[in-house]
Amino acid sequence: MLAQKVVNILKNDHDIDVPITKLYQHPTIDALQKFLKGEEKSLRRPVKKMTSGYLTMLSR
């Protein structure tokens, strides 16, 4: 419920529309600020192509 309150304050007082999920993905003020400024670095790794043998093994 507190997260929804933060979302409402950001929207109503600062005209910033942030999905509630972003508050959980960026749980600190610093992380949320970097996200809002677009400075966040992705922690995801590039997707690697799987070999067909590996896919066959997974389908069993």
SVG drawing of the C-alpha trace seen along z (x, -y; Angstrom):
<svg xmlns="http://www.w3.org/2000/svg" viewBox="-2 -19 28 56">
<polyline fill="none" stroke="black" stroke-width="0.4" points="0.0,0.0 2.9,-2.3 4.3,-1.7 1.0,-2.8 1.1,-5.9 4.6,-6.7 3.3,-6.2 0.4,-8.5 2.7,-11.2 5.0,-11.0 2.1,-11.3 0.1,-14.0 2.8,-16.2 5.6,-15.7 3.8,-14.7 5.9,-11.5 4.0,-8.3 5.9,-5.3 4.4,-1.7 4.4,-0.3 6.6,2.6 9.4,0.2 9.5,-0.7 10.1,2.9 12.7,3.2 14.5,0.0 14.0,0.2 16.3,-2.6 15.9,-6.3 19.3,-6.3 18.2,-3.4 14.8,-5.0 16.5,-8.3 18.9,-6.7 16.0,-4.8 14.0,-8.0 17.0,-9.9 17.7,-6.9 21.1,-6.3 20.4,-2.8 22.7,-0.1 21.1,3.2 22.0,6.2 20.8,8.5 23.2,10.5 22.8,10.9 20.7,13.9 22.9,16.7 21.8,18.9 21.2,22.5 22.4,25.5 19.8,27.9 21.2,30.7 20.5,28.7 17.0,27.9 16.3,31.6 17.5,32.4 15.2,29.8 12.2,31.2 12.4,34.7"/>
</svg>
